[in-house]
Amino acid sequence: MITGELKGKVDRIWDHFWSNGLSNPLAVIEQISYLLFMKRLDELEEAEERKANRTGQPMARRLFNDNQQNLRWSRFKDYDSERMFETVRDEVFAFLRTLNTNKDSVYAKFMKDAVFLIPKPSVLEQVVTLLSEIPMHDRDTKGDLYEYLLGKLAQAGVNGQFRTPRHIIRMMVEMVEPKPKDVIGDPAAGTAGFLVVAGEYLLEKHPEVMMQDDLRRHFSEGMFHGGEFDPTMMRIGAMNLMMHGIEDPDLVYADSLGEESVHMRNLYTLILANPPFKGAINEAEIAKDLHATVKTKKTELLFLALFLKQLKVGGRCACIVPDGVLFGASKAHRQVRELLIDGNKLEGIVSMPSGVFKPYAGVSTAVLIFTRTDSGGTDGVWFYDMQADGFSLDDKRNEIKDNDIPDVLAKWRERDADVESDRTAKAFFVSVDEIRAQGYDLSINRYKEGVHEEVVHEDPKTILDRLIGLECEIMDDLKALRGMV
């Protein structure tokens, strides 16, 4: 866990960026990511050098030629601030932009557009000094550091939309319980939070992923897949995964809803996602197979169709949708709900309070959990009415005691359609026949019953007698007060 001392250093560096004109939090994290990548390249080179010295064999790969040794982190970190600044700005970044031609370099394809924005030598020197002091060989420390940096997005206003709250991600991951041989995708990866938390869950629950060679190789190279159309977010997401020990994920720079991503079908056994819902997109930009599945330009509906296309048969999905998906009256809304219920297996819906994404959005959302079957299988749908997530539901989002998430997980694991029939409870089942009878409406308010307490009121005459008595007491007191004057 990141220490208070390290947090303080990071905060000071952040303030230094801010006071020197680099105030966009995404730009700050991107610049730090470049530096972390430089440090990682040097670590890889040092590992190859140690191996060559130990075995007496030539290095299997070289990232830095003889005339590029000054570009290594271990070299330039000891330069004075002016020389360091000139070296990194003029030479190291040029080196990063050419790495795409070197297939052995980790994450090289995301560095081709690297731009140096650090404003002053003093800022660069402080950041390099900080990062040099961090024990980067410790995966947990590296991961915690990067998570703390990404937490700055959530504190910085408009860019907080890129971050799904980590405790919500963890809840979703625990509900679908990733397995060591899963192939996990997020077609709207952003900072790769879902992939990172899935990786953490596997390391915690299935330590064999690091003990067995085949599972370790799958974890590092074949398990995690993401799509993202914002190159800045792609670079940050790639670094986030690398800092959490996932060395070679499959990250694709593309519009997941577009025709260029049509080859990404029937690939995953698990999808975890909170895709951006930006309203409608140009019909010409939509992949033909998605448009054939659901006739709409609304991204929230197209992404659900995409998830079903990208999953293998038997694959499962946990995703966040705006509430409108659950009860929208358009033909396309109903078409998607019918596809989930009649064509596949819709298993659960967690209705979340509208403040979960504050202060950036107050929209009500829900978590959908379903399995691709292509042959139906929905017998009943498990609903949960979440009222609290452990944080206040106002713009401040302060931590509070009320938290339904442990109960969500407990009820989900123990769910039983024959037992959970009380519609006044937070968790209950609704039969598929009833859902069909309600026009495939999946709004929890359609089925949940309120608890009505009997209120007994006093007889009006009794209340009036009491008021008259009080009025007489007041008059007596006023008469006594008048006699004293």
N, C-alpha and C positions, 0 to 999 in steps of 0.2 A: 504494500500500500504506500502511495506517495506520502512523504513526510511533510510536516508543516514547513520545515526549512526549505525543502525543494519547492513547495508551492510558493513560498515567499520569493524565491529567486525567479521563478517563472513569472510571477506577478510583476516583479520589477522590470524584467525584460519586456513584458507586454506594455507596461506603462512607458518604457523608453521608446518602443516602436511608435506608440500613440503620440507621444509628445514631439516626436521627430517627423510627424507627417504621414506615417503609414497607419491609418486608422481603420481600414477595412479588415475585419477579423479574418475573413477568408484569405486575404493577401498575406497577413501575418503568419497564419498557420502554414500557408503554402511555402513561404520563405524558410520557415523553420523545417518544413518537410524536406526541402532541397538540401539543407545542411545535414539533416539526419541521414539522407540518402548518401551524401558524400562520405559521412562517417562509416556507413554500412559498407560502401565499396572498399574503403581502406581496411576494414575488418576482414572482408573476404580475401583481399590480397595478402594480408598478414597470415591468414589461415593457410593459404596455398604455400606461402614462403616457409612456414613452420613444417608443413608436410614434406616439402621438397628437401629441407635440411634434415629431417628425420629419416627419410627414405633414401636420400642420395640421388633421387630421380629429378629430372627437370620439372619445372612447374607445368601442371596440366593446362592451366589457362592464366593469362596475364591481362589484367584490366588496365594497368599503367605501364607504358613503355619506359625505356631508360630515360628518355628526355621528358617524361611526364611525372617524374617522381615528386616534383615540387607541388603537384596538384593533389597529392594525398593529404588527407586530414592530419595524419600524424606529423606531417612536415609543416604545413602552413599554419597549424594551430599555435606554433611557437614563434611565428613572425610578429614583428611589431604591427600595430594596428593599421598603419598606412600601407605597408607592404602586403599584409594579409588582404586588405580591402581590394587593392589593385589585382592581386593574384586571383582571388575568388571572382571578382567582377569580370575581368578581362580574359582569364584563362580557364578557370574551373567550370564556369557556366558554359563556355564554348565547348569544353570537353563533354559536359552532360548532354548537350544538344546533339552530339554525334554518336552517343552511345547506342542509338537505335540500330546501328549497323553491326553491333557486337551482340550476338545472340546469347552470349554467356553472361551478360550483365543483367542483374536483377532489376526488373521494372523499367528497363531502358526505354520502352516504347512510350512511357508517360512523361519522359523528360525532354522530348524533342522540342517542345515549345517553352522550355524553362526561361524565365525572364528574371533578372536580378533587380530587386526593388529596395534592398536594404539601403537606407538613406546615408548613413555615415560610418566611417571606420570604427568609431567608438561603439556603435550599436552592434556591428558585426563581431567585434572583439568580445563584447559581453556575452552574446549568444553562444559563440564558439566556446568560451570559457565555461559557461554553464553546462553545455552539452558534454564537454570533455570530462566533467566531474561526475556525470551520471554513470552508474554501473550498467552499461548497455548490454552486457552479457546476460543480465537477469531479465527474462522475458516479462515477468510480472511488473518489474519496475518500468521497463520500456512501455509496456501497455498502459500502465497507470498514468505515466507522464503524458502519453498522447491523448488518453481519455480526458485528462485535466485540461489539455489544450483545446480539445474539441468542445469541452464544457463552456469555453469562452464564447462559442457561437450562440449558445442558449442565453448568454448574458448580454449579448450585443445588439439585440433588437431584431431587425428584419431577417437576418440570416439564421435566426433560431429555427426557421421552418425546416431546415435541412436535418434537424436532429429529432428523431423520435425519442421520447423519454426512455432512458435506459431501463428503468424498472418495468415499463410496459413491454419493451423488447424481451426482457428476461421472462416475464409472465408468458408471453407467446411461445418462446422457446421451450419452456418447461411444459407447456400444454401439448406440444407435438413431439417432445422427447427425441431429439436427433440420435441416430445410431452411427457406429463407427464406419459403416459402409455406405452411408447416405451420400447422395450427390445433391448439394444444397445450392439453390439459386436465389438471387434477388435481382429482378430485372430493372429495379429503380434503386440501385445500391447506395447512392449518395456517399456518405462517409463510411459505408460498409458496416454500420453498427449491428445489423442483424447477423451478418456473417461472423463478425467478431464474437458476439455473445454466443452464437451457436458453437463456435470453436472453444470458448471458455467452458461451456456446458459439457462438451465432450471430454475435455481434459480433466474436468472435475468428476464426472460420472463414469467415464470410460477411460481410465488411465492407460489401458492397453494400446490406445492410439499412438502412444509414444514409445511403447515397449516392443511392439511387433513391427518388423521391417516393412511388411506390405501395408499395414495400416498407417504407419508413420509416413510412408511415401504418398499414400492416398490423401492423408490429412494435409500435407504440404503442397501437393501438386494437383490432385484430382477432385477434391471434395468441394471446393468453394468457387462459385461462379457469380459474376455480377455484370450488369449492364448499366451504363450511365451516359447521358448525352452532354454533360457539362465537363469539359476537360479538367477544370480546376478541382471539382469534386472527385473526379476519377483519380487524380494524383493524391489527394488527401486520403481517399478511401484505400488506395493501394498502400500508402505508407502506414495507415492504421492497421491493416492486416499484417504487414511485415513486422511492425512493432509488437504485434501479438503472436509472433512465431509462425505465421502462415507465409511461407517464403515465395510460393509461386502460384497464386490463385489465377483463375481465368477471368480477367476483367476485360470487357469489350466496350469500346467507345462507340456507341450507336444509339439511335432512337429505338427503344424496344418495341414500340408500336408500329414501326415503319417496315417497309418491305426489305430493307437491308438486314433485318434481324430474323427473317423468315426461316433461316436455317437452324435457328435455336428453338427447335420443337422436340418434344418427347425426350428431354434430356435429364430432367431432375426427378429425384425421389422425394424432395422436400423443397418447398418455396416458402420463404419468410419475407414479407414486404410491407412497406407503407408507401405506395406510389404517390407521386404528386397528382392532385386532382385540379387541373387548371381549367376545367370547364369543357370546351369543345376544341377540336383541332381540325385542320383542313382535311377534308375527305380524301383528297389525292395523296395525302401522306400516310394513310392507314394501310397496313398490310392487307392484301386481298382476302386471305383466309380468316382474318379477324372480322373484317367487314361482312363476310359471308356468314359468320357465326352470329353476329348481332349487328343489326342495322342501326348504327348510331355514330355520332361524332363525340360523344361524351367519354372522356378519358377514364372516369371511374368504372364505367361498364366495359370498356375495351380492355382494361387491365385484367378484369376478372376472366374475360374470354382468353386473354393471353396466358394467364396462369394455367388454365386448363389445357391449353395447347402445349405449354412448355413442360408440364408434368408427364412423367411416364404413367401408364395405367397402374393404379395402385399407389401412386404418389400422393402426398398430402400437402396441404397448404394452410398457413395461418397468415391472414392479411388484414390490414386496417382499411375500412371503407367509411365514407360519410354516410350518415343515417339515411339520406335520401335514397340510397341504393336499396334499402330494406323495404321501403313503402312507395317509391315513385310510381306514378300512375301511367307513365308512358308505355307504349308497346315494347320498347327496348328494355325498360326496367323489368317488366314482367317476363320478357323473354329470357333475360339473364337469370332471374330467380327460378324460372322453370328449368333452365339448363342445369343449375346447381342441384335442384331437388329431384327432378325426374330423370335427368340424364346422368347424374353423378350422386355422390352421397354427402349431403350437407349434415354436419355433425353438431356444430355448436355455434352460438352467437353470444358474445359478451358485449352488452350495451354499456358503454363507458360514459361517465359524466362529461358535460360539455367543456369543463375547465381543464381537461387533461393537456391540451395544447396551448393554453394561455402562457404568456400574454400575446402570442402571435396569432392565434386563431381561437375563436370561441365555438367553432362548429362541433356539433355532436357527432360522435363516431362510434364504430363498433368493430369488434374483431370477429371475422368469419373463420371457421375451421371446417375444411371439407377435404374429401378424397376424390381423386379422379377415378371413376370406374367405367365410364362410357356405357353403363348399363343400369343406372339408377342405384337403388339400395337405401334411400332415405326412408327410414321407418318413423322416426320422430326427431325433432330438433331440440337440443338442450339449450335453454336460455339462462343467462345470468344478468341480473340487474345490479351492476356495480354502482355504488353511490359515492365511494371514496377510494382514492389510490395512494393514500399516505401523505398527500400534500394538499395545501389549501387550494381551492378551485378559483381563486382570484388571480390577478396579474402577478402577485408576489410569489405564489407557489411555495410557501413556507412549509417545512415538514410538520406534520401533525400526527396524532395517534390513530385517528380513524383510517383504516386501510382494509379494503375488501380483498386485496390480491391473495393473501394466504388462504382465505376462504374460497375464492375462485378456484385455486389450484386443488384444494382439498375436495371440493364438491365435484370438480371435473374428473378427478381420478376415481371417485367413488360413485359416479353418476349411475343411476338405475331408473329406467323409465317406469318401472312398476312401483317405485317408492316415491320419486319426486313428482308428485301430482298436485301439490299444494300451490295454487296460483298466487297466493299471498306471500310466499317465500321469495327470497332473492333468486334461488335456483329452481327451475322446474322444466319439465318436458312438455312439448306440444306434439301431438300426433301429426303425421304427414297428411292424413285425411282432413283434419281440421284446418291445416294451413292451406290446402287446396280449396277448401270450402270458403276460405277468407280471401280468395283471389291471389294466393301466393304472397300475401302480406307478411313480412317478417319483422315488423315493428313490435318490440316487446310490449308496448302499451296496448296493442291489439289483444293480447292474451293475459297480461298480468291483472290480477284483481287487487283492489285496495282493501285495506283493513279498516272497517267502519266501527268505531267505538260508540256505544250508546251514551248519549249525554242527557242527564236528568236535570231539568230546570225547576227552580222553585216556583211555587204558585205566585202569579202576579200580585195577588192581594197581599201575600206575606211580604213581598218586596216593597210594596207601597206602604204598608204599615211600618216597616223598618225605616223607610225614608222620612215618613211623618215624624217618627220618634226622634230621628237625628235632627230634623228641623226644629222640633220643640226644644231640644237640648241647646241648640245654637242660640235660639231666641232667649232662653233663660240666661245663658252666659252673657249675651249682649245687654240684657236688663241689668245684670249684676255689675257689669263694667260701667254702664251709664251712671249707676248709683255712686260709683267711686269718683266720678269727675266733679 
